[in-house]
Every structure is written in structure tokens, then in C-alpha cells.
Amino acid sequence: PAMDLCPGMDLDLFPASSSAPAVPSTKEVEQWKIQLLKYHRSAGHPSNFNLARILRDAGRPQWQVKVALALRCEDCAALKMGGSSSGQVPPASMRPMPRAWECVGMDCTEWTPPHENQKCTVLVLMDLATKFK
């Protein structure tokens, strides 16, 4: 169920008003899903939890918040790492994690000190295991 995705999220903070039906019709749910996808896209593809929180904070009926928790966006599914359509299944490493200073990264840059006319070349070394520079 959608509620398992959001433990501790109290959806009864803003119950539906008496003028709104407690149980929506199938047509209303379908129209809401279409509108919800428009909201989802225009908001920059937020997670279902964040979208539901926005709707809950706006005072939307509980059924609309629950539909938002179960929303499926094809664009988000295609870009998700490891998704079947993404082709971006991350590789599994079979070797142990490196220890400190076993693997070092290097980069070179130029820096001009303030109030100086001379550039300095700087070599930056970083331990890739501890991220120590």
C-alpha cells in the first residue's frame, strides 16, 4: 500500500470538507491523476512523498493525497538508475574497498593569488578512499 512508503505521515491532518465526497468516483480519480501528472511535471518531478506533502499542506482531500503517493511517472521511471528501460544497471564490484592511500587521484589547476600578477600552478592530490586532500 501507498502508506508503507511514508511511515509517520499523518494524512488525517486535513480531512476532506463536508462539501467534497468522501469516496470519489472512478472518473474523478482518473481526472485527478491527469491533473496530478501536470502538477508533478511543472514542479520539477518531485518524489511521491514530497508531492503528497505539498498536497496535504495545501489542504487537499485525503483521497487526492493517497493517489499522489501511488503516482507513476514514465519519465521518472525511465531515468531511475537500474530501471529496466534505463540500461543503467550499476555494476557490482567483486573486489574489496580500497584502504587509505591505496588509490590516489590527481588534478592540476592554476590559481592567481589576490593582488599578484603571477599565476601559480597547483597539483591537487586526493585519497579516493577517505576523500582526504
C-alpha positions in Angstrom: 0.0 0.0 0.0 1.0 3.6 -0.5 1.0 4.3 3.2 4.0 2.0 3.7 6.1 4.4 1.7 5.6 7.2 4.2 5.8 5.9 7.8 4.7 8.5 10.3 2.9 10.7 7.7 -0.4 11.6 9.2 -2.9 12.0 6.3 -5.7 13.0 8.6 -4.4 16.5 9.4 -6.6 18.0 6.7 -9.7 15.9 6.3 -11.9 16.4 3.3 -14.5 19.1 3.7 -18.2 18.2 4.1 -18.9 19.5 0.5 -16.4 17.1 -1.1 -17.5 13.5 -1.5 -15.7 11.1 0.9 -15.4 8.4 -1.8 -14.6 9.8 -5.3 -16.0 8.3 -8.5 -13.7 6.4 -10.9 -14.0 9.4 -13.3 -12.9 11.8 -10.6 -9.9 9.7 -9.8 -8.8 9.5 -13.4 -9.2 13.2 -13.9 -7.2 13.8 -10.7 -4.4 11.5 -12.0 -4.1 13.5 -15.2 -4.0 16.8 -13.2 -1.6 15.3 -10.8 0.9 14.4 -13.6 0.7 18.0 -14.8 1.5 19.2 -11.2 4.3 16.7 -11.0 5.9 17.8 -14.2 5.6 21.5 -13.6 7.0 21.1 -10.0 10.2 19.5 -11.5 9.4 15.8 -10.9 9.4 15.7 -7.1 9.2 12.4 -5.3 5.8 11.0 -4.5 6.3 11.7 -0.8 7.2 15.4 -1.4 4.3 15.8 -3.8 1.9 14.2 -1.3 3.2 16.5 1.4 2.7 19.6 -0.8 -0.9 18.5 -1.4 -1.5 17.7 2.2 -0.2 21.1 3.3 -2.4 22.7 0.7 -5.5 21.1 2.3 -6.4 18.7 -0.5 -8.7 15.8 0.4 -7.2 12.7 1.8 -8.0 10.6 -1.3 -6.1 13.0 -3.5 -3.0 12.8 -1.3 -3.2 8.9 -1.4 -3.4 9.0 -5.2 -0.3 11.2 -5.2 1.6 8.6 -3.1 0.9 6.0 -5.7 1.7 8.2 -8.7 3.8 6.7 -11.5 5.6 9.0 -13.9 7.1 7.3 -17.0 9.8 10.0 -17.3 11.0 9.4 -13.7 10.9 5.6 -14.2 13.0 5.8 -17.3 15.7 7.9 -15.6 15.9 5.9 -12.4 19.2 4.1 -12.0 18.8 0.4 -12.6 15.4 0.6 -14.2 14.6 -1.9 -16.8 14.3 0.7 -19.5 17.3 2.8 -18.5 20.0 0.4 -19.4 22.0 1.9 -16.5 22.3 -1.1 -14.2 25.2 -0.2 -11.9 28.0 -2.8 -11.9 28.7 -4.8 -8.8 32.3 -4.7 -7.5 33.8 -8.0 -6.5 37.0 -6.6 -5.0 37.3 -5.1 -1.5 37.1 -1.4 -0.9 40.5 0.3 -1.1 42.2 1.3 2.1 43.6 4.8 2.8 46.2 5.9 0.3 46.0 2.8 -1.9 44.2 4.8 -4.7 45.1 8.4 -5.2 43.6 10.9 -7.7 45.4 14.0 -9.1 44.4 17.1 -10.8 46.3 20.2 -11.9 44.9 23.8 -11.8 46.1 27.4 -11.9 45.5 30.0 -9.2 46.2 33.7 -9.2 46.7 35.0 -5.6 45.0 38.2 -4.8 47.0 41.4 -5.6 49.5 39.4 -7.6 50.2 39.4 -11.3 51.7 35.9 -11.4 49.7 32.6 -11.8 50.6 29.6 -9.6 50.2 26.0 -10.9 48.8 23.8 -8.2 48.8 20.0 -8.1 45.8 18.7 -6.0 46.1 15.1 -4.7 43.2 13.3 -3.1 43.0 9.9 -1.4 40.0 8.3 -3.1 39.2 6.1 -0.1 38.9 8.8 2.5 38.5 11.8 0.3 41.4 13.5 2.2 43.0 16.3 0.2 
